Amino acid sequence: MSKEQPSNPLHGITLRMMVEALVERFGWEELGRRIPIRCFQFDPSVKSSLKFLRKTEWARAKVEELYLRSCARS
C-alpha cells in the first residue's frame, strides 16, 4: 500500500542513501563540522550514523535538511 507523495522531495530516498551521498560530497570531517554530532566526528561509519539518526529525530532532520540543500539539486 504505497501512497504517492508528489510534494515530498525525499520520497524514495533512504536515510542510508542520504548519509552516503553526504559523505561522498563532503567527507566525514566536513560533515562533522556542518552537523556537529559525535557519530560524524569520532570514528565515523555509515552503520553507527544510521543507528544514531534512526533514534534521534532532531539529528535526522539536520541530515535531511543538509541533503536537500546540497545533494538533491546535484
Secondary structure, 3 states (H helix, E strand, C coil): CCCCCCCCCCCCCCHHHHHHHHHHHHHHHHHHHHCCCHHHHCCCCHHHHHHHHHHCHHHHHHHHHHHHHHCCCC
